[in-house]
Amino acid sequence: MSTVGVRLGYSEVSPGSTDEAHEMIGRAMPRGDADLSVWLTFYRQCAAVYESLGEAGKYWRDKELHKAKLCEQKMAAAREQQNNPE
């Protein structure tokens, strides 16, 4: 299967398999204490990497999209708390 290049961090990648995608993603992972906005971007980019693999990457794409959704929810909750301090 031919893959298209997708952005991951500051690079464009074209993994040929899920194993290659896992390896590339592992190298691009942000520090654990990175801001949620950094993690959100990372998870969205990961989803695009797996999406580029077609059916083979669908399961992993969905997992990354779920992580992105959780980041969005945490960011929204933080904004809400900031806008409505008790």
NORGIDA-V886550 format. One record per backbone hydrogen bond with DSSP energy under -0.5 kcal/mol. CO is the residue of the C=O (numbers start at 1). NH is the residue of the N-H. If there is no record, write none. Layout:
CO,NH
CO,NH
This chain:
6,13
8,11
11,8
13,6
17,21
18,22
19,23
20,24
21,25
22,26
23,27
24,28
25,29
31,34
35,38
35,39
36,40
37,41
38,42
39,43
40,44
41,45
42,46
43,47
44,48
45,49
46,50
47,51
48,52
50,53
51,54
53,56
54,57
55,58
57,61
58,62
59,63
60,64
61,65
62,66
63,67
64,68
65,69
66,70
67,71
68,72
69,73
70,74
71,75
72,76
73,77
74,78
75,79
76,80
77,81
78,82
79,83
80,84
82,85
